């Protein structure tokens, strides 16, 4: 396994930002994973998972709290983890264009540095909590770029909802930053997954596979996630929806991260 901690300049954000990349490569014996692990030959590239962090998190969050390195090694899968602060993966008025960054600029930069496939069937996007919204937004608005998207306890609806007293300051700051004091910046095409789903259906484009996990004991987003999934389904899209015992916590997310990698249509090898 190779772990790259990158600092890159983003024109969308107008600042230097950090990106963590996991690439499966051979070790001294390949004891755990057999002889399938090797370096890519000419013309071979990695399938890629664009993996998005929680609110208040960063690009190292999943390295610290999950076994994503091990899972990526087993699946021969590259993983790219950007840092977007508390932007909710949206373009921020009078701030950085974070949506443009992680959906457009970041893939360009990463593919110029690493052997990552640019083909739709070899690209997947997923996230946890706030990252679940980012993953679904990217896939619904750019269905030509991703074969599948997943959300683990995703805050799929974050307008006029109650995230609880402990997150009140975070929620109010996020909404003010994105929507403005008087909702003047609110745009359903950028902030409402159901509106994005309807646009996708109307476009006639191929739908990405969608998977949403919701913790039955989640005190933060259980209701809003269930409502969003129902709205996306009502728009005409299919969503694999799973409710499982557990809260807004890594004890739920890490084992499901492994299950979802089994669900993704992965080749388990390099692709041309």
Backbone bond lengths (Angstrom), bond angles and torsions (degrees), N, CA, C in turn:
res aa  C-N    CA-C-N  psi(-1)  N-CA   C-N-CA  omega(-1)  CA-C   N-CA-C  phi
1 X - - - 1.455 - - 1.520 109.68 -
2 X 1.318 115.79 136.99 1.463 121.13 174.31 1.520 108.19 -116.53
3 X 1.326 114.98 135.04 1.458 121.48 179.49 1.517 108.29 -119.65
4 X 1.329 116.13 120.80 1.459 121.86 -178.21 1.525 109.35 -112.21
5 X 1.319 116.76 125.43 1.457 122.23 174.31 1.527 106.59 -107.17
6 X 1.313 115.71 108.04 1.460 122.03 -171.51 1.525 111.13 -108.43
7 X 1.323 115.81 143.45 1.458 122.16 167.45 1.514 106.56 -117.78
8 X 1.333 116.32 120.89 1.461 121.00 -176.91 1.523 109.26 -127.07
9 X 1.307 115.98 156.35 1.464 120.25 172.85 1.521 108.61 -90.63
10 X 1.333 115.87 132.06 1.455 121.88 176.67 1.518 109.80 -112.52
11 X 1.321 115.77 124.25 1.455 119.98 176.47 1.532 110.75 -72.83
12 X 1.325 117.27 -30.01 1.464 120.48 178.08 1.519 111.83 -65.23
13 X 1.340 115.44 -35.14 1.463 120.62 -178.52 1.520 112.05 -97.16
14 X 1.331 116.00 -17.77 1.464 122.84 -176.18 1.529 111.40 57.76
15 X 1.336 114.81 44.03 1.461 120.24 177.10 1.525 108.99 -163.48
16 X 1.330 115.22 165.96 1.453 121.25 171.37 1.528 108.67 -78.51
17 X 1.310 116.07 140.28 1.459 119.87 -178.89 1.525 109.57 -142.49
18 X 1.317 116.59 158.97 1.464 122.09 -174.99 1.522 111.60 -99.95
19 X 1.327 115.33 144.20 1.466 122.85 177.08 1.521 107.34 -139.09
20 X 1.314 116.61 132.86 1.462 121.50 176.29 1.523 109.10 -106.85
21 X 1.339 116.26 134.24 1.464 121.74 -177.68 1.524 109.47 -127.58
22 X 1.320 115.71 133.55 1.462 123.19 173.82 1.521 108.65 -108.64
23 X 1.327 116.78 127.98 1.464 121.65 173.88 1.529 109.17 -126.45
24 X 1.319 118.42 123.41 1.458 120.31 174.22 1.533 110.52 -69.47
25 X 1.322 116.56 125.63 1.471 121.77 174.01 1.524 108.30 -137.77
26 X 1.334 118.25 164.13 1.469 120.19 -177.04 1.521 112.08 -64.24
27 X 1.350 115.07 152.09 1.459 120.49 169.01 1.522 108.80 -112.91
28 X 1.306 117.08 -170.86 1.463 120.34 -169.08 1.532 112.69 -61.76
29 X 1.320 116.99 -30.93 1.464 118.43 -177.10 1.528 113.51 -130.12
30 X 1.336 116.77 -12.13 1.466 120.48 -171.53 1.534 110.78 52.61
31 X 1.329 115.28 32.11 1.465 120.67 -172.57 1.525 112.28 -55.97
32 X 1.343 115.72 -44.75 1.454 118.54 -174.21 1.527 112.67 -78.14
33 X 1.316 117.05 -33.43 1.459 119.92 -168.13 1.521 114.36 -116.26
34 X 1.310 118.71 3.55 1.453 120.45 175.76 1.513 113.53 75.73
35 X 1.328 116.25 -166.80 1.465 121.63 -172.54 1.518 113.26 -87.28
36 X 1.340 117.85 6.80 1.459 118.93 178.69 1.522 111.54 -72.85
37 X 1.326 117.52 -22.41 1.461 120.52 -179.94 1.517 110.07 -79.60
38 X 1.309 115.87 121.35 1.458 122.31 178.23 1.514 107.98 -157.38
39 X 1.298 116.48 174.90 1.459 120.67 176.77 1.536 109.39 -83.21
40 X 1.314 118.16 150.57 1.469 119.60 179.71 1.520 111.92 -68.20
41 X 1.311 115.74 143.30 1.453 121.73 173.92 1.532 108.94 -92.37
42 X 1.327 116.44 176.05 1.470 119.97 -179.04 1.525 110.62 -54.75
43 X 1.322 115.55 129.86 1.457 120.48 177.56 1.511 114.69 86.15
44 X 1.327 118.24 -8.65 1.461 121.21 179.38 1.529 110.36 -92.56
45 X 1.333 115.05 142.29 1.460 119.97 -179.34 1.525 110.11 -137.90
46 X 1.324 114.39 166.07 1.462 120.89 178.04 1.524 111.13 -89.45
47 X 1.334 116.51 141.89 1.449 119.35 159.25 1.530 107.75 -67.49
48 X 1.342 116.29 152.16 1.460 119.39 -169.89 1.518 111.82 -132.15
49 X 1.329 115.47 134.84 1.461 122.96 169.88 1.524 108.28 -108.41
50 X 1.322 115.89 120.67 1.458 123.01 173.93 1.520 105.88 -91.58
51 X 1.327 116.66 110.60 1.465 122.16 -167.49 1.527 109.95 -114.54
52 X 1.338 116.51 124.62 1.461 122.74 -165.93 1.530 111.61 -112.07
53 X 1.326 115.07 136.25 1.463 121.68 -173.79 1.530 112.77 -82.53
54 X 1.327 114.98 171.41 1.475 123.79 178.41 1.523 111.07 -75.51
55 X 1.334 115.04 170.25 1.454 120.49 166.60 1.524 109.93 -63.08
56 X 1.315 116.23 141.43 1.474 126.37 -175.28 1.523 112.07 69.44
57 X 1.339 118.40 2.89 1.459 121.23 -179.70 1.514 112.01 -95.68
58 X 1.350 115.42 -164.92 1.459 120.43 179.60 1.514 109.67 -155.77
59 X 1.330 115.95 -173.59 1.463 121.69 -174.65 1.526 113.85 -69.56
60 X 1.331 118.24 -11.93 1.465 121.06 179.13 1.523 112.62 -100.83
61 X 1.314 117.39 -1.47 1.459 121.75 -173.35 1.531 112.51 -57.36
62 X 1.325 116.38 -48.34 1.461 118.63 -176.77 1.519 112.79 -70.90
63 X 1.327 116.83 -26.33 1.462 119.17 173.80 1.519 110.96 -66.12
64 X 1.316 116.62 -36.48 1.459 121.54 -175.34 1.517 112.52 -77.03
65 X 1.330 117.60 -34.89 1.462 119.71 -167.79 1.528 114.47 -116.72
66 X 1.330 118.21 -5.88 1.461 119.96 178.47 1.526 109.59 -129.10
67 X 1.332 115.32 177.41 1.472 121.47 179.03 1.526 110.01 -105.52
68 X 1.320 116.47 36.65 1.456 120.47 -174.41 1.520 112.89 -59.99
69 X 1.316 118.16 -34.24 1.479 119.11 177.45 1.521 111.09 -59.38
70 X 1.315 115.84 -46.58 1.464 120.21 -179.79 1.526 111.12 -63.43
71 X 1.327 116.30 -43.74 1.464 119.56 -178.73 1.527 111.20 -65.13
72 X 1.334 116.91 -39.93 1.463 120.53 179.32 1.523 111.17 -64.45
73 X 1.331 116.04 -40.18 1.466 120.44 178.21 1.526 110.22 -60.67
74 X 1.331 116.18 -45.02 1.465 120.32 -178.86 1.528 112.15 -63.13
75 X 1.318 116.85 -32.09 1.465 121.34 -174.74 1.530 113.28 -98.51
76 X 1.313 118.44 0.52 1.466 122.11 -176.33 1.533 110.12 53.52
77 X 1.332 115.26 49.49 1.452 122.63 -171.33 1.525 110.23 -122.50
78 X 1.328 117.22 128.15 1.458 120.86 172.07 1.528 108.65 -77.82
79 X 1.335 116.08 144.29 1.461 121.36 179.50 1.526 108.01 -129.54
80 X 1.334 115.73 128.24 1.468 121.90 178.57 1.524 108.35 -116.90
81 X 1.335 115.78 125.14 1.468 121.32 -175.99 1.530 109.42 -124.21
82 X 1.330 117.67 104.32 1.463 121.77 -179.75 1.525 111.81 -85.13
83 X 1.315 115.45 172.66 1.465 122.65 174.66 1.531 107.99 -118.20
84 X 1.330 116.82 122.14 1.465 119.92 -179.66 1.525 112.79 -125.12
85 X 1.344 117.70 13.76 1.451 119.89 179.93 1.513 111.62 60.36
86 X 1.330 116.55 -141.65 1.470 121.80 178.67 1.527 111.88 -102.74
87 X 1.318 117.02 33.66 1.464 122.24 -174.25 1.520 113.93 -74.52
88 X 1.337 117.80 -9.92 1.463 122.63 -171.98 1.528 111.44 56.75
89 X 1.328 115.74 27.21 1.465 122.60 176.74 1.533 112.02 58.50
90 X 1.331 115.42 33.47 1.465 121.70 179.04 1.525 109.56 -118.46
91 X 1.316 116.47 158.56 1.464 120.26 166.46 1.530 108.02 -68.88
92 X 1.323 115.82 127.95 1.461 121.28 -173.92 1.525 109.48 -99.03
93 X 1.338 118.54 121.84 1.466 119.74 176.87 1.525 110.76 -55.76
94 X 1.324 115.89 133.07 1.464 121.12 -179.25 1.525 112.26 59.68
95 X 1.341 115.65 25.69 1.456 120.81 179.16 1.516 110.04 -147.30
96 X 1.289 117.12 -156.98 1.455 121.00 -177.41 1.520 112.82 -76.30
97 X 1.314 115.92 147.29 1.467 121.60 176.03 1.527 108.66 -87.59
98 X 1.342 114.95 77.41 1.463 120.17 -172.80 1.517 112.24 -69.66
99 X 1.321 118.48 -35.40 1.467 119.67 177.16 1.528 110.25 -62.53
100 X 1.327 116.89 -46.56 1.462 120.08 178.08 1.518 110.70 -60.96
101 X 1.321 115.81 -35.71 1.464 120.03 -177.54 1.522 111.35 -64.56
102 X 1.341 117.45 -55.54 1.475 117.62 -170.74 1.524 113.14 -79.81
103 X 1.355 117.99 -19.88 1.466 119.25 179.72 1.523 113.80 -95.91
104 X 1.330 117.92 -24.18 1.467 120.36 -174.57 1.528 112.50 -120.64
105 X 1.329 116.19 -59.37 1.462 119.68 -172.88 1.523 112.42 -70.58
106 X 1.318 117.27 -45.77 1.463 120.77 -177.72 1.534 112.63 -58.58
107 X 1.350 119.71 -48.39 1.465 117.78 177.34 1.528 113.35 -58.04
108 X 1.321 117.48 -38.75 1.470 120.20 177.83 1.519 111.40 -59.88
109 X 1.318 115.77 -47.95 1.467 120.49 -177.44 1.526 110.55 -65.93
110 X 1.325 117.07 -47.06 1.469 120.51 -176.50 1.529 111.38 -63.73
111 X 1.343 116.83 -37.96 1.467 119.26 -179.49 1.520 112.27 -73.52
112 X 1.327 116.45 -19.66 1.460 119.52 174.28 1.526 111.50 -77.41
113 X 1.321 116.71 -20.72 1.473 121.30 -176.16 1.520 111.62 -101.96
114 X 1.333 117.21 -41.64 1.462 122.43 -173.54 1.533 110.15 -117.72
115 X 1.338 117.55 155.22 1.474 120.85 179.89 1.530 111.99 -78.96
116 X 1.322 116.41 74.30 1.459 122.98 -177.64 1.526 109.50 -108.33
117 X 1.307 116.44 133.37 1.462 120.98 -179.80 1.522 110.05 -68.65
118 X 1.322 115.85 139.84 1.459 121.01 176.98 1.527 111.91 -96.68
119 X 1.331 118.47 -2.68 1.466 122.77 -174.15 1.535 109.99 -78.02
120 X 1.325 115.81 140.30 1.470 121.36 -175.66 1.518 113.61 -50.87
121 X 1.325 117.54 -47.55 1.471 120.40 -173.34 1.523 112.45 -66.09
122 X 1.327 116.65 -11.24 1.470 120.83 -178.71 1.524 112.98 -107.20
123 X 1.333 117.25 11.99 1.461 120.78 -178.23 1.518 110.82 -127.16
124 X 1.336 114.87 134.20 1.454 122.95 -177.09 1.527 108.08 -137.22
125 X 1.330 116.41 151.49 1.458 119.47 -178.46 1.524 109.12 -137.65
126 X 1.327 115.87 138.17 1.457 119.96 -179.52 1.507 110.79 -152.15
127 X 1.319 116.05 164.23 1.448 118.94 -179.97 1.509 112.48 -162.77
128 X 1.322 114.15 167.82 1.453 123.07 -178.20 1.520 108.85 -115.33
129 X 1.328 117.03 132.94 1.458 122.98 177.56 1.535 109.83 56.51
130 X 1.340 118.67 -116.52 1.462 120.41 177.15 1.526 111.29 -54.15
131 X 1.333 116.77 -35.46 1.461 120.90 179.24 1.513 113.90 -65.65
132 X 1.343 116.83 -24.23 1.458 119.20 175.53 1.511 111.80 -64.26
133 X 1.344 116.08 -40.42 1.466 118.78 174.46 1.522 110.15 -61.83
134 X 1.328 117.32 -46.29 1.460 120.52 -179.28 1.515 112.80 -59.10
135 X 1.335 116.58 -39.36 1.465 120.32 -179.49 1.527 111.17 -66.95
136 X 1.338 116.87 -46.59 1.463 119.67 179.95 1.530 111.15 -66.99
137 X 1.333 117.28 -39.92 1.465 119.92 179.55 1.523 110.83 -61.72
138 X 1.323 117.21 -43.22 1.458 120.57 -179.98 1.521 111.37 -63.35
139 X 1.332 116.70 -44.24 1.464 120.18 -176.25 1.526 112.15 -72.38
140 X 1.337 117.19 -38.92 1.468 119.50 -178.77 1.523 111.78 -71.55
141 X 1.322 116.88 -33.90 1.466 120.09 -178.65 1.528 112.43 -87.72
142 X 1.327 116.59 -18.53 1.470 121.51 -179.04 1.524 109.91 -132.76
143 X 1.326 118.50 60.71 1.463 120.00 -175.07 1.522 113.68 -64.76
144 X 1.323 117.29 -17.00 1.465 120.25 178.12 1.525 112.14 -77.83
145 X 1.329 117.60 -8.33 1.464 120.72 -173.32 1.524 114.13 -105.45
146 X 1.340 117.68 -17.72 1.466 120.57 -173.97 1.523 110.53 -134.90
147 X 1.329 115.23 134.87 1.461 119.80 176.45 1.516 111.78 -81.10
148 X 1.340 117.65 -24.55 1.463 120.36 -177.08 1.517 109.51 -159.12
149 X 1.340 114.19 155.10 1.461 121.17 175.80 1.520 108.75 -140.36
150 X 1.334 116.13 146.02 1.463 118.98 177.50 1.518 110.83 -137.88
151 X 1.328 113.77 154.43 1.459 122.65 -179.31 1.517 108.88 -131.65
152 X 1.331 116.68 124.87 1.461 122.06 173.87 1.525 108.04 -104.69
153 X 1.323 116.79 109.51 1.471 121.96 -177.60 1.522 110.03 51.30
154 X 1.296 116.77 47.65 1.458 121.01 -174.47 1.510 113.35 -74.26
155 X 1.324 116.06 138.04 1.455 120.84 171.53 1.514 108.55 -78.75
156 X 1.317 116.84 72.45 1.465 121.68 -168.65 1.525 112.75 -73.87
157 X 1.319 116.15 -22.55 1.464 121.34 174.72 1.519 106.74 -126.88
158 X 1.311 118.27 119.41 1.470 119.49 -174.78 1.522 112.37 -128.78
159 X 1.318 116.49 22.53 1.461 120.08 177.05 1.521 109.35 -119.22
160 X 1.313 116.13 129.12 1.462 121.89 -178.63 1.530 112.04 58.02
161 X 1.342 115.34 41.47 1.459 120.60 175.43 1.530 108.02 -122.95
162 X 1.310 115.18 169.72 1.460 120.97 -178.83 1.517 109.17 -116.57
163 X 1.332 116.76 107.96 1.453 121.32 177.68 1.533 111.99 -86.74
164 X 1.335 117.97 3.16 1.455 120.93 178.43 1.519 112.45 98.26
165 X 1.315 115.09 161.88 1.459 121.77 -174.65 1.525 112.30 -62.15
166 X 1.319 117.77 -38.20 1.464 120.52 -176.58 1.531 112.64 -66.08
167 X 1.328 116.45 -25.63 1.463 120.31 -178.96 1.523 112.39 -107.04
168 X 1.326 116.65 13.92 1.460 119.85 -175.39 1.524 111.83 -60.40
169 X 1.332 117.61 -46.31 1.472 120.18 -178.26 1.527 110.72 -65.30
170 X 1.334 117.31 -43.00 1.468 121.24 177.25 1.530 110.69 -60.06
171 X 1.327 116.35 -45.86 1.459 120.95 -177.22 1.526 111.43 -64.74
172 X 1.324 116.68 -46.43 1.462 119.92 -179.31 1.523 111.94 -64.11
173 X 1.329 116.88 -41.13 1.464 120.16 177.92 1.523 111.24 -63.80
174 X 1.331 115.84 -42.15 1.463 119.92 -179.80 1.524 111.07 -62.92
175 X 1.316 117.24 -46.77 1.467 120.74 -178.12 1.523 111.34 -65.42
176 X 1.332 117.06 -42.22 1.467 119.60 178.25 1.518 110.93 -62.57
177 X 1.321 116.67 -41.90 1.459 121.23 -178.17 1.525 110.91 -64.37
178 X 1.319 116.81 -41.95 1.463 120.68 -174.61 1.528 113.03 -85.55
179 X 1.320 117.08 -42.21 1.455 120.76 -171.21 1.523 113.58 -100.46
180 X 1.347 117.29 -18.24 1.454 120.50 -176.20 1.520 111.59 89.96
181 X 1.313 116.09 166.83 1.462 121.66 -177.61 1.528 111.88 -60.78
182 X 1.318 117.33 -33.55 1.460 121.83 -175.76 1.528 112.65 -119.70
183 X 1.326 116.09 27.06 1.468 121.14 178.76 1.526 112.82 65.85
184 X 1.327 117.34 17.65 1.465 119.58 -173.79 1.532 112.83 -69.59
185 X 1.317 117.07 -19.00 1.467 119.55 -179.06 1.535 112.48 -100.11
186 X 1.326 116.70 0.35 1.462 118.41 -178.33 1.524 110.58 -66.01
187 X 1.329 115.73 133.01 1.464 122.48 -179.68 1.522 108.29 -139.90
188 X 1.324 119.08 109.99 1.468 119.87 -177.99 1.526 113.06 -58.20
189 X 1.323 118.38 -27.38 1.467 120.19 179.46 1.533 111.85 -68.80
190 X 1.322 116.91 -20.73 1.464 122.27 -179.94 1.521 113.17 -108.70
191 X 1.339 117.50 -21.76 1.467 120.62 -169.46 1.522 114.04 -121.62
192 X 1.310 119.38 -5.50 1.467 122.56 -174.73 1.530 109.22 -123.72
193 X 1.330 116.39 112.26 1.461 120.02 -176.86 1.532 112.17 -65.90
194 X 1.317 117.44 -31.99 1.467 119.49 179.23 1.528 110.41 -66.00
195 X 1.324 117.13 -41.06 1.468 120.20 175.76 1.522 110.62 -62.48
196 X 1.331 116.91 -40.42 1.470 120.49 178.12 1.525 110.64 -64.21
197 X 1.333 116.63 -39.61 1.464 120.56 179.61 1.526 110.79 -63.75
198 X 1.318 116.68 -42.52 1.472 120.24 178.41 1.526 111.06 -63.07
199 X 1.325 116.25 -39.86 1.471 119.81 177.25 1.524 111.12 -61.92
200 X 1.332 116.15 -40.12 1.464 119.80 179.48 1.526 110.55 -64.74
201 X 1.326 116.78 -44.74 1.467 119.57 178.57 1.524 110.34 -59.92
202 X 1.322 116.88 -43.99 1.468 121.00 -178.72 1.526 111.76 -65.29
203 X 1.331 116.75 -28.85 1.473 120.31 -178.27 1.518 112.57 -72.41
204 X 1.334 116.77 -24.03 1.452 120.62 -177.58 1.521 114.03 77.47
205 X 1.334 117.29 5.54 1.466 120.26 -179.93 1.524 110.91 -75.19
206 X 1.328 115.87 159.46 1.454 121.08 -179.93 1.521 110.36 -65.24
207 X 1.322 116.15 133.89 1.450 121.10 -179.10 1.522 111.16 -80.21
208 X 1.321 118.68 134.57 1.466 119.92 170.05 1.530 110.00 -68.26
209 X 1.307 117.18 153.44 1.456 120.79 169.65 1.530 108.54 -63.92
210 X 1.333 117.14 139.04 1.455 122.00 -178.64 1.522 109.88 -127.64
211 X 1.336 115.94 136.18 1.476 122.09 -179.22 1.516 107.96 -137.39
212 X 1.339 116.80 128.17 1.465 120.77 178.79 1.521 109.64 -129.85
213 X 1.330 115.82 127.28 1.464 122.82 174.02 1.524 108.72 -103.95
214 X 1.334 116.53 137.31 1.459 121.81 178.11 1.520 108.72 -132.35
215 X 1.323 117.37 126.89 1.453 121.05 178.34 1.520 111.19 -79.38
216 X 1.326 117.39 126.88 1.459 121.14 -177.94 1.521 112.73 -62.74
217 X 1.325 116.73 -25.76 1.462 120.95 -177.72 1.521 111.69 -104.83
218 X 1.317 117.31 16.35 1.464 121.31 -177.56 1.530 109.64 -73.31
219 X 1.341 118.27 117.05 1.463 120.15 -178.21 1.524 113.18 -82.48
220 X 1.345 117.73 -4.74 1.462 121.04 -171.30 1.521 112.10 -103.37
221 X 1.327 116.94 -53.32 1.467 118.29 -168.36 1.529 114.19 -125.79
222 X 1.336 118.54 8.18 1.463 118.73 -174.46 1.536 111.79 -53.80
223 X 1.339 117.10 -52.83 1.473 120.45 -175.46 1.526 112.08 -64.83
224 X 1.343 116.53 -43.95 1.464 119.03 -176.17 1.524 111.61 -68.21
225 X 1.328 117.04 -33.99 1.466 119.70 178.99 1.527 110.62 -68.63
226 X 1.338 115.98 -46.25 1.466 119.27 179.69 1.529 110.62 -60.23
227 X 1.325 116.64 -40.98 1.466 121.08 179.75 1.526 110.94 -64.54
228 X 1.335 116.97 -43.17 1.468 120.18 -179.09 1.515 111.67 -65.01
229 X 1.331 116.63 -43.19 1.464 120.04 179.25 1.527 109.75 -61.30
230 X 1.326 116.91 -42.28 1.466 120.02 178.36 1.528 110.69 -61.56
231 X 1.339 117.13 -40.82 1.458 120.33 179.03 1.515 112.89 -66.27
232 X 1.322 116.87 -38.80 1.466 120.70 178.21 1.522 110.01 -65.85
233 X 1.333 116.31 -41.30 1.467 119.70 177.47 1.526 111.15 -64.57
234 X 1.336 116.71 -42.10 1.460 120.34 -179.49 1.531 111.68 -63.29
235 X 1.321 116.35 -25.49 1.466 119.78 178.84 1.533 111.76 -73.40
236 X 1.334 116.33 -16.14 1.464 119.52 177.31 1.514 114.55 117.26
237 X 1.334 118.23 6.67 1.462 121.50 179.85 1.532 110.70 -101.99
238 X 1.322 115.26 152.91 1.462 121.44 175.78 1.532 109.65 -90.54
239 X 1.324 116.12 138.40 1.460 121.81 174.72 1.523 108.39 -135.93
240 X 1.310 117.35 125.76 1.457 120.64 168.68 1.524 107.31 -76.07
241 X 1.311 116.75 115.00 1.468 121.49 -173.36 1.524 109.10 -119.83
242 X 1.328 116.16 126.17 1.456 122.20 -177.09 1.520 109.28 -126.69
243 X 1.321 116.15 129.24 1.461 121.32 170.32 1.527 108.10 -108.84
244 X 1.318 115.18 134.84 1.465 120.73 -174.67 1.522 108.44 -139.77
245 X 1.314 116.14 148.28 1.462 120.20 175.24 1.522 109.59 -59.74
246 X 1.330 115.47 130.73 1.459 119.57 179.26 1.510 110.74 147.09
247 X 1.314 115.51 161.02 1.444 121.66 -179.54 1.509 112.33 -103.53
248 X 1.319 115.50 -155.40 1.462 122.46 179.15 1.523 106.70 -87.75
249 X 1.354 116.45 79.42 1.464 118.91 -164.00 1.527 111.49 -157.56
250 X 1.327 114.05 156.58 1.463 121.24 -177.67 1.519 112.70 -69.93
251 X 1.336 117.98 -24.09 1.462 119.60 176.70 1.524 111.48 -62.20
252 X 1.317 116.75 -25.17 1.464 121.32 174.04 1.513 111.03 -89.19
253 X 1.319 117.28 -44.29 1.465 121.10 -170.55 1.524 113.97 -70.15
254 X 1.328 117.53 -42.01 1.469 118.36 -174.05 1.525 112.69 -63.75
255 X 1.347 119.96 -49.76 1.468 117.45 177.74 1.522 113.49 -62.40
256 X 1.356 116.98 -32.13 1.460 118.75 179.01 1.523 111.70 -75.82
257 X 1.308 117.57 -26.67 1.460 119.68 173.42 1.525 109.75 -59.54
258 X 1.306 115.63 -41.59 1.466 119.77 178.03 1.535 111.06 -66.01
259 X 1.321 116.83 -43.05 1.463 120.18 179.49 1.524 111.50 -62.86
260 X 1.319 115.80 -39.81 1.463 119.26 -178.01 1.527 110.97 -68.46
261 X 1.322 117.86 -33.80 1.467 119.36 175.61 1.529 110.83 -64.68
262 X 1.337 116.94 -28.87 1.467 119.84 172.83 1.532 110.58 -71.83
263 X 1.332 116.56 -31.61 1.471 121.55 -179.54 1.522 112.34 -74.57
264 X 1.333 117.49 -33.49 1.462 120.51 -178.87 1.529 111.12 -63.08
265 X 1.329 117.89 146.70 1.472 120.82 178.50 1.532 111.31 -78.94
266 X 1.322 115.90 72.04 1.459 121.61 -176.72 1.523 111.34 -90.23
267 X 1.330 115.63 146.08 1.459 120.91 178.16 1.515 112.35 -79.81
268 X 1.350 116.77 -28.06 1.454 120.56 -176.60 1.501 113.22 74.30
269 X 1.332 115.88 15.22 1.468 120.50 -178.08 1.526 108.33 -159.53
270 X 1.316 116.22 178.05 1.460 119.32 174.17 1.536 109.98 -67.92
271 X 1.324 114.44 156.54 1.463 120.44 177.93 1.518 108.58 -122.57
272 X 1.296 115.85 157.51 1.466 121.44 -179.85 1.518 110.16 -85.43
